[in-house]
């Protein structure tokens, strides 16, 4: 049975209960994180906590759990759920109020919930087994604070569902000036003439942890040229390679967009090199 953490207690998931007056349920008033772990080793733990705390600060939700305490909670969850390949989902809402009212209440205690779910083994740098992603493109219709990892994900869900209904693995989004923002659940990289590019962060994009790891690993351990910059929609179609990055996908190669082959239509050599470096350094953070 899956053991979860809820407000200081570890208990079976079927015994976990949250008030229907919780603002996370009523308003999506909260922040979440997903941290991958492989055989008990966490990927990007400190960076995930930094992003979560930044989001909670933006929403003025105050919790007193230290980094050491979070590590103890997560380690206990992993141990109680089998210490295998697990994603750790952390969800902090503002808590339950006595009424439904838009303004932040002053007396609520945050609801703190975490659980684990099985994920595939850590991706490896092998073209023969790497998934080949097919994507559609669509205009980004989400809210203007995508830099906050809010539990209110309806905009992302609707974009992803639109692609899912068309048998696409993801949807690459662009704004009203045809600049790439991100994908429904991933950040985006392109490669052109050996230059690795990714959209510059702003309020339209989530600061992805895998994105940050890729950039840092490349800067420290490679000679690849990297640029954070504006990427226009038409650059997607002419790219040599495209990658999606996320905590559960790591670096996923895209070989088709809107029915068009990307580059040769095969997984590229730059991806192979970068995924190899990522495998070597994924646990450094």
Short mmCIF file of the C-alpha atoms (twelve columns), coordinates in Angstrom:
data_MODEL
# 
_entry.id   MODEL 
# 
loop_
_atom_site.group_PDB 
_atom_site.id 
_atom_site.type_symbol 
_atom_site.label_atom_id 
_atom_site.label_alt_id 
_atom_site.label_comp_id 
_atom_site.label_asym_id 
_atom_site.label_seq_id 
_atom_site.Cartn_x 
_atom_site.Cartn_y 
_atom_site.Cartn_z 
_atom_site.pdbx_PDB_model_num 
ATOM 1   C CA . UNK A 1   0.000   0.000  0.000   1 
ATOM 2   C CA . UNK A 2   1.307   3.476  -0.865  1 
ATOM 3   C CA . UNK A 3   2.400   5.453  2.202   1 
ATOM 4   C CA . UNK A 4   2.023   9.222  1.998   1 
ATOM 5   C CA . UNK A 5   2.983   12.191 4.150   1 
ATOM 6   C CA . UNK A 6   0.268   14.582 5.289   1 
ATOM 7   C CA . UNK A 7   0.742   17.376 7.818   1 
ATOM 8   C CA . UNK A 8   3.415   15.675 9.879   1 
ATOM 9   C CA . UNK A 9   2.197   12.068 9.634   1 
ATOM 10  C CA . UNK A 10  3.039   9.070  7.449   1 
ATOM 11  C CA . UNK A 11  -0.072  7.017  6.684   1 
ATOM 12  C CA . UNK A 12  -1.650  4.813  4.010   1 
ATOM 13  C CA . UNK A 13  -3.028  6.865  1.147   1 
ATOM 14  C CA . UNK A 14  -6.585  5.616  1.732   1 
ATOM 15  C CA . UNK A 15  -6.462  7.133  5.212   1 
ATOM 16  C CA . UNK A 16  -5.263  10.555 4.055   1 
ATOM 17  C CA . UNK A 17  -7.985  13.221 4.125   1 
ATOM 18  C CA . UNK A 18  -7.989  16.918 3.248   1 
ATOM 19  C CA . UNK A 19  -10.839 19.342 3.970   1 
ATOM 20  C CA . UNK A 20  -13.077 20.257 1.016   1 
ATOM 21  C CA . UNK A 21  -12.609 23.837 2.231   1 
ATOM 22  C CA . UNK A 22  -8.868  23.613 1.532   1 
ATOM 23  C CA . UNK A 23  -7.880  26.515 -0.727  1 
ATOM 24  C CA . UNK A 24  -5.758  24.182 -2.816  1 
ATOM 25  C CA . UNK A 25  -8.978  22.379 -3.727  1 
ATOM 26  C CA . UNK A 26  -11.136 25.498 -4.087  1 
ATOM 27  C CA . UNK A 27  -8.678  27.847 -5.805  1 
ATOM 28  C CA . UNK A 28  -5.561  25.914 -6.778  1 
ATOM 29  C CA . UNK A 29  -3.946  28.115 -4.117  1 
ATOM 30  C CA . UNK A 30  -0.663  26.316 -3.666  1 
ATOM 31  C CA . UNK A 31  2.715   25.225 -5.012  1 
ATOM 32  C CA . UNK A 32  3.991   21.792 -6.006  1 
ATOM 33  C CA . UNK A 33  7.219   20.056 -6.953  1 
ATOM 34  C CA . UNK A 34  8.141   16.701 -8.486  1 
ATOM 35  C CA . UNK A 35  11.582  15.315 -7.597  1 
ATOM 36  C CA . UNK A 36  12.841  12.135 -9.327  1 
ATOM 37  C CA . UNK A 37  14.780  9.511  -7.405  1 
ATOM 38  C CA . UNK A 38  16.578  6.428  -8.684  1 
ATOM 39  C CA . UNK A 39  17.282  3.670  -6.140  1 
ATOM 40  C CA . UNK A 40  17.037  6.255  -3.382  1 
ATOM 41  C CA . UNK A 41  19.231  8.918  -5.036  1 
ATOM 42  C CA . UNK A 42  17.540  12.269 -5.606  1 
ATOM 43  C CA . UNK A 43  18.043  14.429 -8.698  1 
ATOM 44  C CA . UNK A 44  18.216  18.196 -8.152  1 
ATOM 45  C CA . UNK A 45  16.928  18.117 -4.560  1 
ATOM 46  C CA . UNK A 46  18.326  21.510 -3.512  1 
ATOM 47  C CA . UNK A 47  17.232  23.241 -6.709  1 
ATOM 48  C CA . UNK A 48  13.702  21.845 -6.371  1 
ATOM 49  C CA . UNK A 49  13.472  23.157 -2.805  1 
ATOM 50  C CA . UNK A 50  14.769  26.572 -3.865  1 
ATOM 51  C CA . UNK A 51  12.110  26.829 -6.577  1 
ATOM 52  C CA . UNK A 52  9.354   25.658 -4.238  1 
ATOM 53  C CA . UNK A 53  10.327  28.217 -1.614  1 
ATOM 54  C CA . UNK A 54  10.419  30.962 -4.233  1 
ATOM 55  C CA . UNK A 55  6.893   30.031 -5.329  1 
ATOM 56  C CA . UNK A 56  5.605   29.899 -1.752  1 
ATOM 57  C CA . UNK A 57  7.134   33.326 -1.138  1 
ATOM 58  C CA . UNK A 58  5.344   34.709 -4.219  1 
ATOM 59  C CA . UNK A 59  2.041   33.404 -2.790  1 
ATOM 60  C CA . UNK A 60  2.858   34.544 0.765   1 
ATOM 61  C CA . UNK A 61  2.532   31.008 2.152   1 
ATOM 62  C CA . UNK A 62  4.864   30.517 5.091   1 
ATOM 63  C CA . UNK A 63  6.058   27.079 6.194   1 
ATOM 64  C CA . UNK A 64  8.873   26.370 8.630   1 
ATOM 65  C CA . UNK A 65  10.207  23.035 7.322   1 
ATOM 66  C CA . UNK A 66  14.000  23.160 6.940   1 
ATOM 67  C CA . UNK A 67  16.031  21.603 4.134   1 
ATOM 68  C CA . UNK A 68  17.194  18.876 6.524   1 
ATOM 69  C CA . UNK A 69  13.607  18.141 7.574   1 
ATOM 70  C CA . UNK A 70  12.469  17.933 3.940   1 
ATOM 71  C CA . UNK A 71  15.267  15.481 3.242   1 
ATOM 72  C CA . UNK A 72  14.171  13.365 6.218   1 
ATOM 73  C CA . UNK A 73  10.539  13.370 5.031   1 
ATOM 74  C CA . UNK A 74  11.476  12.428 1.469   1 
ATOM 75  C CA . UNK A 75  13.952  9.754  2.575   1 
ATOM 76  C CA . UNK A 76  11.317  8.194  4.840   1 
ATOM 77  C CA . UNK A 77  8.762   8.202  2.013   1 
ATOM 78  C CA . UNK A 78  11.231  6.491  -0.310  1 
ATOM 79  C CA . UNK A 79  12.109  3.897  2.325   1 
ATOM 80  C CA . UNK A 80  8.479   3.150  3.188   1 
ATOM 81  C CA . UNK A 81  7.523   2.814  -0.476  1 
ATOM 82  C CA . UNK A 82  10.224  0.395  -1.532  1 
ATOM 83  C CA . UNK A 83  13.305  2.489  -2.412  1 
ATOM 84  C CA . UNK A 84  12.961  1.967  -6.148  1 
ATOM 85  C CA . UNK A 85  12.659  4.419  -9.025  1 
ATOM 86  C CA . UNK A 86  10.191  6.934  -7.613  1 
ATOM 87  C CA . UNK A 87  8.942   10.416 -8.298  1 
ATOM 88  C CA . UNK A 88  8.269   12.413 -5.139  1 
ATOM 89  C CA . UNK A 89  5.319   14.786 -5.461  1 
ATOM 90  C CA . UNK A 90  5.213   17.618 -2.897  1 
ATOM 91  C CA . UNK A 91  2.119   19.808 -2.602  1 
ATOM 92  C CA . UNK A 92  1.762   22.789 -0.257  1 
ATOM 93  C CA . UNK A 93  -1.530  24.695 -0.195  1 
ATOM 94  C CA . UNK A 94  -2.574  27.665 1.916   1 
ATOM 95  C CA . UNK A 95  -4.797  25.339 3.937   1 
ATOM 96  C CA . UNK A 96  -8.470  25.199 4.868   1 
ATOM 97  C CA . UNK A 97  -10.578 28.254 5.650   1 
ATOM 98  C CA . UNK A 98  -14.089 28.450 7.119   1 
ATOM 99  C CA . UNK A 99  -15.498 30.070 3.992   1 
ATOM 100 C CA . UNK A 100 -14.783 30.473 0.297   1 
ATOM 101 C CA . UNK A 101 -13.343 33.971 -0.099  1 
ATOM 102 C CA . UNK A 102 -10.784 35.114 -2.666  1 
ATOM 103 C CA . UNK A 103 -8.490  37.146 -0.386  1 
ATOM 104 C CA . UNK A 104 -5.768  35.317 1.520   1 
ATOM 105 C CA . UNK A 105 -7.050  34.344 5.001   1 
ATOM 106 C CA . UNK A 106 -4.810  35.187 7.940   1 
ATOM 107 C CA . UNK A 107 -5.352  32.237 10.280  1 
ATOM 108 C CA . UNK A 108 -5.043  29.113 8.112   1 
ATOM 109 C CA . UNK A 109 -2.343  26.485 8.546   1 
ATOM 110 C CA . UNK A 110 -0.786  25.308 5.263   1 
ATOM 111 C CA . UNK A 111 -1.604  21.786 4.098   1 
ATOM 112 C CA . UNK A 112 1.607   19.842 3.380   1 
ATOM 113 C CA . UNK A 113 1.241   16.651 1.360   1 
ATOM 114 C CA . UNK A 114 3.737   14.358 -0.325  1 
ATOM 115 C CA . UNK A 115 3.524   10.989 -2.004  1 
ATOM 116 C CA . UNK A 116 5.585   8.787  -4.316  1 
ATOM 117 C CA . UNK A 117 4.832   7.202  -7.662  1 
ATOM 118 C CA . UNK A 118 6.835   4.782  -9.757  1 
ATOM 119 C CA . UNK A 119 8.844   6.151  -12.675 1 
ATOM 120 C CA . UNK A 120 10.898  4.305  -15.324 1 
ATOM 121 C CA . UNK A 121 14.589  3.632  -14.692 1 
ATOM 122 C CA . UNK A 122 16.934  6.562  -15.227 1 
ATOM 123 C CA . UNK A 123 17.217  7.403  -18.943 1 
ATOM 124 C CA . UNK A 124 20.441  6.338  -20.625 1 
ATOM 125 C CA . UNK A 125 22.401  7.825  -23.509 1 
ATOM 126 C CA . UNK A 126 21.474  5.311  -26.182 1 
ATOM 127 C CA . UNK A 127 19.767  6.246  -29.429 1 
ATOM 128 C CA . UNK A 128 18.466  2.710  -29.856 1 
ATOM 129 C CA . UNK A 129 16.256  2.870  -26.746 1 
ATOM 130 C CA . UNK A 130 15.566  6.602  -26.393 1 
ATOM 131 C CA . UNK A 131 11.944  7.618  -27.085 1 
ATOM 132 C CA . UNK A 132 11.295  9.698  -30.185 1 
ATOM 133 C CA . UNK A 133 8.808   12.449 -29.404 1 
ATOM 134 C CA . UNK A 134 6.279   13.893 -31.818 1 
ATOM 135 C CA . UNK A 135 4.885   17.350 -31.021 1 
ATOM 136 C CA . UNK A 136 2.278   19.783 -32.243 1 
ATOM 137 C CA . UNK A 137 2.499   23.563 -31.865 1 
ATOM 138 C CA . UNK A 138 -0.172  25.901 -30.503 1 
ATOM 139 C CA . UNK A 139 -0.542  29.458 -29.258 1 
ATOM 140 C CA . UNK A 140 0.069   29.698 -25.525 1 
ATOM 141 C CA . UNK A 141 -3.276  30.442 -23.825 1 
ATOM 142 C CA . UNK A 142 -2.137  30.095 -20.209 1 
ATOM 143 C CA . UNK A 143 -1.972  32.792 -17.531 1 
ATOM 144 C CA . UNK A 144 0.870   35.321 -17.367 1 
ATOM 145 C CA . UNK A 145 2.615   33.977 -14.264 1 
ATOM 146 C CA . UNK A 146 3.910   30.654 -15.583 1 
ATOM 147 C CA . UNK A 147 7.150   31.177 -13.656 1 
ATOM 148 C CA . UNK A 148 5.183   30.139 -10.535 1 
ATOM 149 C CA . UNK A 149 4.762   26.361 -10.217 1 
ATOM 150 C CA . UNK A 150 1.153   26.663 -9.140  1 
ATOM 151 C CA . UNK A 151 -1.064  23.666 -8.455  1 
ATOM 152 C CA . UNK A 152 -3.612  25.392 -10.707 1 
ATOM 153 C CA . UNK A 153 -2.570  23.700 -13.951 1 
ATOM 154 C CA . UNK A 154 -5.760  23.837 -16.003 1 
ATOM 155 C CA . UNK A 155 -4.155  25.831 -18.826 1 
ATOM 156 C CA . UNK A 156 -1.334  23.290 -19.144 1 
ATOM 157 C CA . UNK A 157 -3.779  20.400 -18.877 1 
ATOM 158 C CA . UNK A 158 -5.983  21.783 -21.661 1 
ATOM 159 C CA . UNK A 159 -2.988  22.289 -23.963 1 
ATOM 160 C CA . UNK A 160 -1.695  18.784 -23.221 1 
ATOM 161 C CA . UNK A 161 -5.148  17.265 -23.765 1 
ATOM 162 C CA . UNK A 162 -5.437  19.024 -27.142 1 
ATOM 163 C CA . UNK A 163 -2.194  17.357 -28.227 1 
ATOM 164 C CA . UNK A 164 -3.126  14.024 -26.664 1 
ATOM 165 C CA . UNK A 165 -6.357  13.900 -28.660 1 
ATOM 166 C CA . UNK A 166 -4.211  14.292 -31.799 1 
ATOM 167 C CA . UNK A 167 -1.844  11.474 -30.795 1 
ATOM 168 C CA . UNK A 168 0.972   13.918 -30.068 1 
ATOM 169 C CA . UNK A 169 3.372   13.444 -27.177 1 
ATOM 170 C CA . UNK A 170 3.582   17.147 -26.325 1 
ATOM 171 C CA . UNK A 171 2.538   20.618 -27.481 1 
ATOM 172 C CA . UNK A 172 5.202   23.278 -28.046 1 
ATOM 173 C CA . UNK A 173 3.714   26.684 -27.232 1 
ATOM 174 C CA . UNK A 174 4.348   30.112 -28.719 1 
ATOM 175 C CA . UNK A 175 3.118   33.569 -27.721 1 
ATOM 176 C CA . UNK A 176 1.296   36.218 -29.745 1 
ATOM 177 C CA . UNK A 177 4.558   37.299 -31.430 1 
ATOM 178 C CA . UNK A 178 5.395   33.701 -32.422 1 
ATOM 179 C CA . UNK A 179 8.113   33.346 -29.781 1 
ATOM 180 C CA . UNK A 180 8.481   29.886 -28.245 1 
ATOM 181 C CA . UNK A 181 7.620   29.865 -24.539 1 
ATOM 182 C CA . UNK A 182 7.739   26.214 -23.415 1 
ATOM 183 C CA . UNK A 183 5.720   23.037 -23.846 1 
ATOM 184 C CA . UNK A 184 2.619   22.000 -21.914 1 
ATOM 185 C CA . UNK A 185 4.722   20.109 -19.356 1 
ATOM 186 C CA . UNK A 186 8.355   20.673 -20.433 1 
ATOM 187 C CA . UNK A 187 10.989  23.235 -21.323 1 
ATOM 188 C CA . UNK A 188 12.297  23.388 -24.896 1 
ATOM 189 C CA . UNK A 189 15.806  23.332 -26.392 1 
ATOM 190 C CA . UNK A 190 16.806  23.500 -30.052 1 
ATOM 191 C CA . UNK A 191 20.128  22.837 -31.775 1 
ATOM 192 C CA . UNK A 192 21.130  24.638 -34.973 1 
ATOM 193 C CA . UNK A 193 24.612  24.402 -36.485 1 
ATOM 194 C CA . UNK A 194 25.916  22.989 -33.167 1 
ATOM 195 C CA . UNK A 195 24.567  25.967 -31.154 1 
ATOM 196 C CA . UNK A 196 22.292  24.869 -28.297 1 
ATOM 197 C CA . UNK A 197 19.505  27.390 -27.633 1 
ATOM 198 C CA . UNK A 198 16.679  27.619 -25.106 1 
ATOM 199 C CA . UNK A 199 14.163  30.421 -24.465 1 
ATOM 200 C CA . UNK A 200 15.297  33.035 -21.955 1 
ATOM 201 C CA . UNK A 201 13.356  32.761 -18.708 1 
ATOM 202 C CA . UNK A 202 10.599  35.242 -17.914 1 
ATOM 203 C CA . UNK A 203 7.010   35.190 -16.593 1 
ATOM 204 C CA . UNK A 204 5.902   33.064 -19.571 1 
ATOM 205 C CA . UNK A 205 8.075   30.064 -18.653 1 
ATOM 206 C CA . UNK A 206 8.609   27.798 -15.696 1 
ATOM 207 C CA . UNK A 207 12.257  27.771 -14.571 1 
ATOM 208 C CA . UNK A 208 12.650  24.026 -15.086 1 
ATOM 209 C CA . UNK A 209 15.095  22.187 -12.848 1 
ATOM 210 C CA . UNK A 210 16.245  19.826 -15.604 1 
ATOM 211 C CA . UNK A 211 16.693  22.878 -17.837 1 
ATOM 212 C CA . UNK A 212 18.910  24.436 -15.168 1 
ATOM 213 C CA . UNK A 213 20.877  21.208 -14.709 1 
ATOM 214 C CA . UNK A 214 21.479  20.864 -18.448 1 
ATOM 215 C CA . UNK A 215 22.760  24.432 -18.721 1 
ATOM 216 C CA . UNK A 216 25.019  24.107 -15.675 1 
ATOM 217 C CA . UNK A 217 26.405  20.712 -16.707 1 
ATOM 218 C CA . UNK A 218 27.162  21.977 -20.217 1 
ATOM 219 C CA . UNK A 219 28.869  25.103 -18.898 1 
ATOM 220 C CA . UNK A 220 31.035  23.106 -16.482 1 
ATOM 221 C CA . UNK A 221 31.773  19.935 -18.416 1 
ATOM 222 C CA . UNK A 222 31.620  20.670 -22.159 1 
ATOM 223 C CA . UNK A 223 32.706  22.993 -24.924 1 
ATOM 224 C CA . UNK A 224 29.210  23.267 -26.377 1 
ATOM 225 C CA . UNK A 225 28.054  26.756 -27.284 1 
ATOM 226 C CA . UNK A 226 24.866  27.666 -25.398 1 
ATOM 227 C CA . UNK A 227 22.532  30.614 -25.765 1 
ATOM 228 C CA . UNK A 228 19.458  31.627 -23.741 1 
ATOM 229 C CA . UNK A 229 17.511  33.784 -26.143 1 
ATOM 230 C CA . UNK A 230 14.300  34.409 -28.069 1 
ATOM 231 C CA . UNK A 231 13.404  31.490 -30.340 1 
ATOM 232 C CA . UNK A 232 10.850  32.091 -33.076 1 
ATOM 233 C CA . UNK A 233 8.357   29.477 -34.229 1 
ATOM 234 C CA . UNK A 234 9.939   29.122 -37.660 1 
ATOM 235 C CA . UNK A 235 13.257  28.219 -36.008 1 
ATOM 236 C CA . UNK A 236 11.596  25.089 -34.664 1 
ATOM 237 C CA . UNK A 237 10.990  23.708 -38.156 1 
ATOM 238 C CA . UNK A 238 14.533  24.438 -39.359 1 
ATOM 239 C CA . UNK A 239 16.301  23.129 -36.232 1 
ATOM 240 C CA . UNK A 240 18.784  20.275 -36.492 1 
ATOM 241 C CA . UNK A 241 17.581  18.871 -33.157 1 
ATOM 242 C CA . UNK A 242 14.855  19.652 -30.623 1 
ATOM 243 C CA . UNK A 243 14.718  18.434 -27.026 1 
ATOM 244 C CA . UNK A 244 12.106  18.577 -24.294 1 
ATOM 245 C CA . UNK A 245 13.367  18.681 -20.714 1 
ATOM 246 C CA . UNK A 246 11.536  17.815 -17.504 1 
ATOM 247 C CA . UNK A 247 12.228  16.039 -14.236 1 
ATOM 248 C CA . UNK A 248 10.618  12.793 -15.386 1 
ATOM 249 C CA . UNK A 249 11.766  12.889 -19.041 1 
ATOM 250 C CA . UNK A 250 15.254  14.348 -18.511 1 
ATOM 251 C CA . UNK A 251 16.294  15.237 -22.103 1 
ATOM 252 C CA . UNK A 252 13.746  13.881 -24.582 1 
ATOM 253 C CA . UNK A 253 14.573  14.084 -28.312 1 
ATOM 254 C CA . UNK A 254 11.851  15.382 -30.637 1 
ATOM 255 C CA . UNK A 255 11.995  14.035 -34.187 1 
ATOM 256 C CA . UNK A 256 8.740   15.436 -35.587 1 
ATOM 257 C CA . UNK A 257 6.796   18.699 -35.138 1 
ATOM 258 C CA . UNK A 258 3.460   19.396 -36.820 1 
ATOM 259 C CA . UNK A 259 4.055   16.366 -39.015 1 
ATOM 260 C CA . UNK A 260 7.428   17.659 -40.244 1 
ATOM 261 C CA . UNK A 261 10.720  15.845 -39.704 1 
ATOM 262 C CA . UNK A 262 13.221  17.669 -37.507 1 
ATOM 263 C CA . UNK A 263 16.674  17.526 -39.063 1 
ATOM 264 C CA . UNK A 264 17.145  14.039 -40.472 1 
ATOM 265 C CA . UNK A 265 14.143  12.741 -38.549 1 
ATOM 266 C CA . UNK A 266 16.486  10.751 -36.308 1 
ATOM 267 C CA . UNK A 267 17.933  11.375 -32.853 1 
ATOM 268 C CA . UNK A 268 20.933  13.685 -33.125 1 
ATOM 269 C CA . UNK A 269 24.534  13.356 -32.009 1 
ATOM 270 C CA . UNK A 270 24.396  16.489 -29.870 1 
ATOM 271 C CA . UNK A 271 21.570  14.915 -27.857 1 
ATOM 272 C CA . UNK A 272 23.696  11.786 -27.406 1 
ATOM 273 C CA . UNK A 273 26.601  13.795 -26.043 1 
ATOM 274 C CA . UNK A 274 24.461  15.945 -23.756 1 
ATOM 275 C CA . UNK A 275 22.466  13.009 -22.377 1 
ATOM 276 C CA . UNK A 276 25.757  11.225 -21.695 1 
ATOM 277 C CA . UNK A 277 26.978  14.215 -19.678 1 
ATOM 278 C CA . UNK A 278 23.639  14.405 -17.866 1 
ATOM 279 C CA . UNK A 279 23.903  10.726 -16.881 1 
ATOM 280 C CA . UNK A 280 27.388  11.380 -15.495 1 
ATOM 281 C CA . UNK A 281 26.306  14.385 -13.381 1 
ATOM 282 C CA . UNK A 282 22.566  14.038 -12.606 1 
ATOM 283 C CA . UNK A 283 23.269  13.293 -8.929  1 
ATOM 284 C CA . UNK A 284 25.685  16.220 -8.402  1 
ATOM 285 C CA . UNK A 285 22.878  18.553 -7.388  1 
# 
